[in-house]
């Protein structure tokens, strides 16, 4: 039999367990809030570093600029290739590094790529513009 039959001993045991649970829940909730907040900050920093301003060079005879060409490629990648740079690179016949460089603005997009992207979108029935 237990010796904790006195009301004071049972009360102390109950409050001790409750306080431990409350403190553990508070620490867990605080950690969750911290991780969510730091994830948002990290995502914000990543996207601001990711996009560099592109030159205003016209890509094709339609007057498509670098920003519009980059948007076309992003739309094609997201809508037709499950947001995969590898699949888009394979379809365009270009290296994955080059596709990633176009997305970040490190390389200039040429007219051949934009024409291929429009052709692929037309063939697959994907709206990119």
N, CA, C and O of each residue as an XYZ file, in Angstrom:
516
protein
N       0.809     -1.178      0.000
C       0.000      0.000      0.000
C       0.860      1.253      0.000
O       1.981      1.264      0.508
N       0.315      2.282     -0.571
C       1.047      3.537     -0.682
C       0.934      4.327      0.622
O      -0.087      4.286      1.309
N       2.002      5.039      0.938
C       2.002      5.877      2.138
C       1.520      7.284      1.837
O       1.438      8.110      2.746
N       1.196      7.579      0.574
C       0.745      8.915      0.172
C      -0.761      9.054      0.325
O      -1.440      9.519     -0.591
N      -1.279      8.660      1.460
C      -2.719      8.728      1.675
C      -3.158     10.081      2.240
O      -4.348     10.398      2.237
N      -2.234     10.849      2.707
C      -2.643     12.135      3.277
C      -3.024     13.081      2.141
O      -2.429     13.032      1.064
N      -3.997     13.928      2.373
C      -4.432     14.853      1.320
C      -3.301     15.773      0.850
O      -3.221     16.112     -0.331
N      -2.447     16.165      1.758
C      -1.358     17.077      1.402
C      -0.371     16.396      0.458
O       0.100     17.030     -0.487
N      -0.048     15.141      0.681
C       0.891     14.406     -0.171
C       0.298     14.195     -1.560
O       0.998     14.355     -2.560
N      -0.983     13.840     -1.634
C      -1.629     13.663     -2.933
C      -1.697     14.979     -3.701
O      -1.495     14.999     -4.915
N      -1.977     16.070     -3.008
C      -2.052     17.378     -3.624
C      -0.691     17.785     -4.187
O      -0.611     18.303     -5.301
N       0.372     17.555     -3.427
C       1.717     17.898     -3.855
C       2.094     17.097     -5.107
O       2.689     17.643     -6.036
N       1.756     15.825     -5.132
C       2.067     14.975     -6.269
C       1.291     15.427     -7.515
O       1.852     15.470     -8.610
N       0.022     15.758     -7.353
C      -0.812     16.190     -8.469
C      -0.310     17.503     -9.046
O      -0.168     17.631    -10.262
N      -0.038     18.486     -8.181
C       0.448     19.773     -8.676
C       1.827     19.649     -9.300
O       2.120     20.335    -10.279
N       2.676     18.794     -8.759
C       4.009     18.598     -9.348
C       3.927     18.064    -10.765
O       4.637     18.536    -11.653
N       3.062     17.082    -10.980
C       2.907     16.530    -12.315
C       2.277     17.537    -13.280
O       2.672     17.620    -14.443
N       1.310     18.289    -12.799
C       0.674     19.298    -13.652
C       1.660     20.389    -14.036
O       1.707     20.803    -15.194
N       2.439     20.851    -13.086
C       3.404     21.910    -13.390
C       4.446     21.435    -14.383
O       4.852     22.182    -15.273
N       4.874     20.206    -14.232
C       5.825     19.664    -15.192
C       5.206     19.617    -16.586
O       5.869     19.965    -17.563
N       3.962     19.198    -16.694
C       3.278     19.146    -17.982
C       3.101     20.525    -18.586
O       3.283     20.705    -19.791
N       2.749     21.496    -17.768
C       2.563     22.864    -18.256
C       3.887     23.445    -18.737
O       3.938     24.097    -19.780
N       4.947     23.216    -17.990
C       6.262     23.730    -18.387
C       6.734     23.044    -19.668
O       7.246     23.710    -20.568
N       6.570     21.731    -19.762
C       6.977     21.005    -20.966
C       6.191     21.489    -22.184
O       6.762     21.668    -23.260
N       4.889     21.702    -22.020
C       4.069     22.200    -23.129
C       4.499     23.598    -23.540
O       4.551     23.909    -24.730
N       4.807     24.441    -22.565
C       5.252     25.801    -22.864
C       6.572     25.822    -23.620
O       6.746     26.592    -24.565
N       7.502     24.968    -23.195
C       8.789     24.890    -23.891
C       8.584     24.387    -25.320
O       9.182     24.912    -26.260
N       7.745     23.379    -25.477
C       7.473     22.852    -26.817
C       6.809     23.881    -27.712
O       7.165     24.010    -28.883
N       5.852     24.610    -27.171
C       5.175     25.646    -27.940
C       6.142     26.766    -28.305
O       6.115     27.276    -29.425
N       6.993     27.146    -27.361
C       7.988     28.178    -27.643
C       8.954     27.752    -28.735
O       9.314     28.549    -29.602
N       9.374     26.487    -28.691
C      10.275     25.974    -29.728
C       9.584     25.975    -31.090
O      10.206     26.303    -32.100
N       8.317     25.616    -31.120
C       7.572     25.610    -32.375
C       7.465     27.017    -32.956
O       7.679     27.216    -34.152
N       7.140     27.975    -32.125
C       7.028     29.364    -32.590
C       8.381     29.852    -33.109
O       8.447     30.519    -34.141
N       9.441     29.524    -32.406
C      10.777     29.928    -32.832
C      11.125     29.323    -34.188
O      11.622     30.026    -35.067
N      10.870     28.024    -34.369
C      11.184     27.377    -35.639
C      10.372     27.950    -36.794
O      10.898     28.149    -37.889
N       9.099     28.213    -36.549
C       8.274     28.797    -37.600
C       8.767     30.192    -37.972
O       8.830     30.533    -39.153
N       9.110     30.984    -36.988
C       9.593     32.340    -37.233
C      10.929     32.321    -37.955
O      11.128     33.080    -38.904
N      11.847     31.466    -37.522
C      13.155     31.420    -38.169
C      13.037     30.864    -39.587
O      13.807     31.254    -40.464
N      12.089     29.963    -39.826
C      11.870     29.444    -41.170
C      11.383     30.524    -42.122
O      11.787     30.559    -43.285
N      10.516     31.407    -41.634
C      10.039     32.507    -42.466
C      11.172     33.467    -42.783
O      11.288     33.938    -43.915
N      12.003     33.761    -41.804
C      13.134     34.655    -42.036
C      14.104     34.043    -43.037
O      14.611     34.730    -43.924
N      14.358     32.750    -42.890
C      15.280     32.055    -43.784
C      14.726     32.052    -45.205
O      15.471     32.275    -46.159
N      13.429     31.802    -45.355
C      12.809     31.796    -46.684
C      12.861     33.185    -47.307
O      13.106     33.316    -48.506
N      12.637     34.212    -46.514
C      12.680     35.584    -47.020
C      14.083     35.935    -47.489
O      14.248     36.550    -48.543
N      15.104     35.548    -46.712
C      16.483     35.817    -47.113
C      16.842     35.027    -48.363
O      17.524     35.543    -49.249
N      16.389     33.784    -48.442
C      16.730     32.937    -49.579
C      16.152     33.494    -50.871
O      16.849     33.529    -51.885
N      14.915     33.924    -50.859
C      14.311     34.443    -52.086
C      14.892     35.792    -52.463
O      14.976     36.109    -53.650
N      15.294     36.597    -51.487
C      15.886     37.885    -51.838
C      17.274     37.692    -52.435
O      17.693     38.477    -53.286
N      17.992     36.662    -52.004
C      19.295     36.384    -52.585
C      19.148     35.673    -53.928
O      20.025     35.766    -54.787
N      18.064     34.982    -54.096
C      17.873     34.136    -55.258
C      17.673     34.926    -56.540
O      18.252     34.591    -57.573
N      16.874     35.949    -56.484
C      16.570     36.724    -57.675
C      17.501     37.911    -57.804
O      17.565     38.767    -56.922
N      18.204     37.952    -58.887
C      19.050     39.102    -59.194
C      18.390     39.867    -60.331
O      17.701     39.280    -61.166
N      18.601     41.162    -60.361
C      17.996     41.917    -61.458
C      18.623     41.519    -62.798
O      19.844     41.412    -62.916
N      17.788     41.305    -63.783
C      18.256     40.923    -65.107
C      18.410     42.159    -65.970
O      17.801     43.198    -65.714
N      19.232     42.029    -66.993
C      19.402     43.141    -67.920
C      18.115     43.332    -68.719
O      17.252     42.454    -68.735
N      17.993     44.453    -69.365
C      16.795     44.753    -70.148
C      16.925     44.298    -71.589
O      16.225     44.808    -72.464
N      17.801     43.355    -71.846
C      18.030     42.860    -73.196
C      16.782     42.165    -73.719
O      16.187     41.334    -73.033
N      16.391     42.517    -74.946
C      15.248     41.896    -75.593
C      15.682     40.535    -76.117
O      16.737     40.404    -76.736
N      14.857     39.524    -75.861
C      15.229     38.159    -76.182
C      14.846     37.768    -77.600
O      15.649     37.154    -78.302
N      13.638     38.110    -78.037
C      13.178     37.644    -79.351
C      12.475     38.758    -80.111
O      12.406     39.898    -79.650
N      11.949     38.408    -81.296
C      11.303     39.393    -82.148
C       9.957     39.865    -81.611
O       9.418     40.857    -82.102
N       9.405     39.185    -80.620
C       8.157     39.613    -79.988
C       8.382     40.705    -78.950
O       7.429     41.261    -78.403
N       9.638     41.005    -78.685
C       9.964     42.026    -77.699
C       9.990     41.502    -76.276
O       9.857     42.278    -75.330
N      10.157     40.209    -76.111
C      10.198     39.600    -74.787
C      11.492     39.986    -74.092
O      12.579     39.757    -74.623
N      11.381     40.565    -72.918
C      12.554     40.941    -72.139
C      13.016     39.793    -71.251
O      12.392     38.732    -71.217
N      14.102     40.011    -70.541
C      14.672     38.975    -69.685
C      13.727     38.587    -68.545
O      13.595     37.406    -68.225
N      13.078     39.563    -67.939
C      12.155     39.260    -66.836
C      10.984     38.407    -67.327
O      10.591     37.439    -66.676
N      10.439     38.777    -68.476
C       9.310     38.018    -69.024
C       9.755     36.616    -69.441
O       9.023     35.647    -69.238
N      10.950     36.504    -70.022
C      11.478     35.194    -70.412
C      11.697     34.318    -69.179
O      11.410     33.121    -69.198
N      12.197     34.913    -68.132
C      12.398     34.166    -66.887
C      11.067     33.695    -66.320
O      10.971     32.577    -65.812
N      10.045     34.533    -66.400
C       8.707     34.160    -65.927
C       8.122     33.043    -66.777
O       7.465     32.144    -66.253
N       8.354     33.090    -68.077
C       7.880     32.025    -68.971
C       8.510     30.699    -68.580
O       7.816     29.688    -68.479
N       9.816     30.695    -68.361
C      10.508     29.460    -67.990
C      10.044     28.940    -66.633
O       9.874     27.735    -66.448
N       9.842     29.851    -65.686
C       9.357     29.440    -64.366
C       7.959     28.836    -64.463
O       7.681     27.806    -63.848
N       7.083     29.472    -65.230
C       5.728     28.943    -65.405
C       5.753     27.575    -66.072
O       5.031     26.668    -65.657
N       6.581     27.422    -67.105
C       6.681     26.132    -67.784
C       7.194     25.067    -66.824
O       6.651     23.963    -66.772
N       8.231     25.391    -66.069
C       8.787     24.431    -65.110
C       7.750     24.034    -64.069
O       7.589     22.849    -63.777
N       7.047     25.006    -63.508
C       6.092     24.731    -62.437
C       4.842     24.004    -62.930
O       4.319     23.131    -62.238
N       4.370     24.356    -64.107
C       3.102     23.809    -64.581
C       3.242     22.527    -65.401
O       2.328     21.702    -65.410
N       4.364     22.348    -66.085
C       4.499     21.195    -66.972
C       5.517     20.168    -66.493
O       5.476     19.013    -66.917
N       6.423     20.573    -65.620
C       7.496     19.666    -65.219
C       7.591     19.488    -63.707
O       8.675     19.233    -63.181
N       6.478     19.617    -63.011
C       6.394     19.376    -61.570
C       7.420     20.184    -60.781
O       7.958     19.703    -59.784
N       7.690     21.399    -61.224
C       8.627     22.327    -60.582
C      10.029     21.739    -60.478
O      10.742     22.001    -59.509
N      10.424     20.953    -61.458
C      11.731     20.301    -61.447
C      12.654     20.940    -62.481
O      12.362     20.921    -63.676
N      13.766     21.504    -62.018
C      14.765     22.058    -62.929
C      15.368     20.964    -63.808
O      15.685     21.203    -64.974
N      15.523     19.770    -63.248
C      16.134     18.668    -63.998
C      15.279     18.280    -65.198
O      15.796     18.085    -66.298
N      13.969     18.168    -64.984
C      13.072     17.785    -66.084
C      12.998     18.876    -67.145
O      12.960     18.579    -68.339
N      12.977     20.142    -66.715
C      12.953     21.243    -67.671
C      14.245     21.276    -68.467
O      14.219     21.486    -69.680
N      15.372     21.071    -67.806
C      16.665     21.069    -68.494
C      16.725     19.969    -69.541
O      17.233     20.173    -70.643
N      16.207     18.810    -69.188
C      16.208     17.697    -70.144
C      15.333     18.029    -71.358
O      15.711     17.741    -72.493
N      14.180     18.626    -71.122
C      13.278     18.964    -72.227
C      13.876     20.046    -73.121
O      13.681     20.022    -74.337
N      14.599     20.991    -72.531
C      15.199     22.068    -73.320
C      16.539     21.667    -73.926
O      17.057     22.365    -74.797
N      17.104     20.550    -73.472
C      18.402     20.121    -73.970
C      19.543     20.965    -73.444
O      20.535     21.182    -74.139
N      19.406     21.438    -72.228
C      20.420     22.280    -71.604
C      20.842     21.675    -70.266
O      20.101     20.878    -69.691
N      22.018     22.042    -69.767
C      22.447     21.534    -68.454
C      21.586     22.112    -67.323
O      21.052     23.216    -67.435
N      21.464     21.357    -66.250
C      20.669     21.788    -65.094
C      21.238     23.070    -64.499
O      20.486     23.939    -64.058
N      22.558     23.190    -64.485
C      23.205     24.380    -63.920
C      22.804     25.636    -64.685
O      22.629     26.704    -64.099
N      22.659     25.495    -66.011
C      22.266     26.641    -66.818
C      20.828     27.052    -66.521
O      20.524     28.242    -66.440
N      19.947     26.074    -66.360
C      18.543     26.375    -66.021
C      18.472     27.060    -64.661
O      17.728     28.025    -64.490
N      19.241     26.565    -63.693
C      19.265     27.194    -62.367
C      19.830     28.608    -62.450
O      19.367     29.499    -61.737
N      20.816     28.825    -63.305
C      21.396     30.163    -63.468
C      20.396     31.121    -64.103
O      20.369     32.304    -63.761
N      19.576     30.626    -65.021
C      18.534     31.482    -65.598
C      17.546     31.905    -64.528
O      17.115     33.057    -64.486
N      17.190     30.964    -63.662
C      16.196     31.245    -62.620
C      16.713     32.270    -61.622
O      15.940     33.078    -61.106
N      17.991     32.245    -61.351
C      18.557     33.200    -60.386
C      18.997     34.496    -61.037
O      19.325     35.458    -60.342
N      19.007     34.537    -62.378
C      19.407     35.754    -63.068
C      20.897     35.853    -63.284
O      21.400     36.932    -63.597
N      21.613     34.768    -63.126
C      23.060     34.795    -63.307
C      23.468     34.695    -64.767
O      24.569     35.109    -65.132
N      22.595     34.152    -65.606
C      22.882     34.051    -67.031
C      21.736     34.655    -67.826
O      20.589     34.690    -67.380
N      22.078     35.124    -69.010
C      21.096     35.727    -69.897
C      20.385     34.615    -70.669
O      21.017     33.673    -71.148
N      19.077     34.736    -70.778
C      18.260     33.757    -71.502
C      18.275     34.131    -72.976
O      18.015     35.281    -73.331
N      18.579     33.161    -73.834
C      18.635     33.460    -75.267
C      17.317     33.113    -75.966
O      16.428     32.494    -75.381
N      17.218     33.525    -77.222
C      15.965     33.368    -77.966
C      15.625     31.912    -78.241
O      14.448     31.553    -78.290
N      16.632     31.070    -78.419
C      16.392     29.653    -78.686
C      15.627     28.997    -77.535
O      14.718     28.199    -77.765
N      15.990     29.329    -76.322
C      15.348     28.742    -75.144
C      13.894     29.189    -75.042
O      13.017     28.386    -74.723
N      13.639     30.452    -75.309
C      12.273     30.971    -75.217
C      11.400     30.334    -76.300
O      10.248     29.985    -76.041
N      11.942     30.182    -77.509
C      11.168     29.541    -78.578
C      10.880     28.075    -78.239
O       9.771     27.593    -78.469
N      11.877     27.365    -77.694
C      11.653     25.979    -77.290
C      10.611     25.896    -76.181
O       9.752     25.014    -76.198
N      10.683     26.805    -75.225
C       9.734     26.810    -74.106
C       8.316     27.035    -74.614
O       7.379     26.373    -74.167
N       8.160     27.967    -75.545
C       6.820     28.211    -76.100
C       6.315     26.994    -76.880
O       5.135     26.652    -76.803
N       7.206     26.344    -77.626
C       6.819     25.153    -78.367
C       6.417     24.006    -77.449
O       5.425     23.321    -77.700
N       7.185     23.798    -76.390
C       6.861     22.742    -75.426
C       5.526     23.026    -74.753
O       4.710     22.122    -74.572
N       5.305     24.286    -74.383
C       4.045     24.662    -73.734
C       2.871     24.440    -74.681
O       1.817     23.963    -74.261
N       3.045     24.778    -75.945
C       1.989     24.582    -76.929
C       1.704     23.094    -77.119
O       0.546     22.682    -77.186
N       2.745     22.307    -77.203
C       2.603     20.861    -77.398
C       1.928     20.194    -76.195
O       1.116     19.284    -76.361
N       2.263     20.645    -75.004
C       1.699     20.049    -73.778
C       0.384     20.694    -73.359
O      -0.276     20.208    -72.441
N       0.002     21.762    -74.006
C      -1.253     22.426    -73.669
C      -1.180     23.200    -72.368
O      -2.160     23.269    -71.626
N      -0.009     23.790    -72.085
C       0.204     24.532    -70.846
C       0.241     26.016    -71.170
O       0.903     26.438    -72.118
N      -0.457     26.785    -70.397
C      -0.457     28.250    -70.579
C       0.680     28.842    -69.770
O       0.713     28.691    -68.548
N       1.613     29.513    -70.432
C       2.790     30.054    -69.733
C       2.862     31.565    -69.764
O       3.657     32.157    -69.033
N       2.058     32.200    -70.587
C       2.139     33.663    -70.673
C       0.895     34.298    -70.122
O       0.780     35.523    -70.109
